[in-house]
Each structure stands twice: as C-alpha cells, then as structure tokens.
C-alpha cells in the first residue's frame, strides 16, 4: 500500500490510499 511510510497507521490508510489520513 501507500501507507508504508506511516507504519502502524498503514492498516487504516490501506483502504483510503493516503498514508496521512489516520
């Protein structure tokens, strides 16, 4: 996914596509 930079938040952002949404 695109949330590879966020880490723990990637589980939530994997659905939206934004790694900064969570």
Residue pairs with C-beta under 8 A, 6 or more apart in sequence:
1 10
1 13
1 14
1 17
1 19
2 13
2 17
2 18
2 19
3 9
3 10
3 11
3 12
3 13
3 14
3 18
3 19
3 22
4 10
4 19
5 19
6 13
6 19
6 20
6 22
9 19
9 21
9 22
10 19
12 21
12 22
13 19
13 20
13 21
13 22
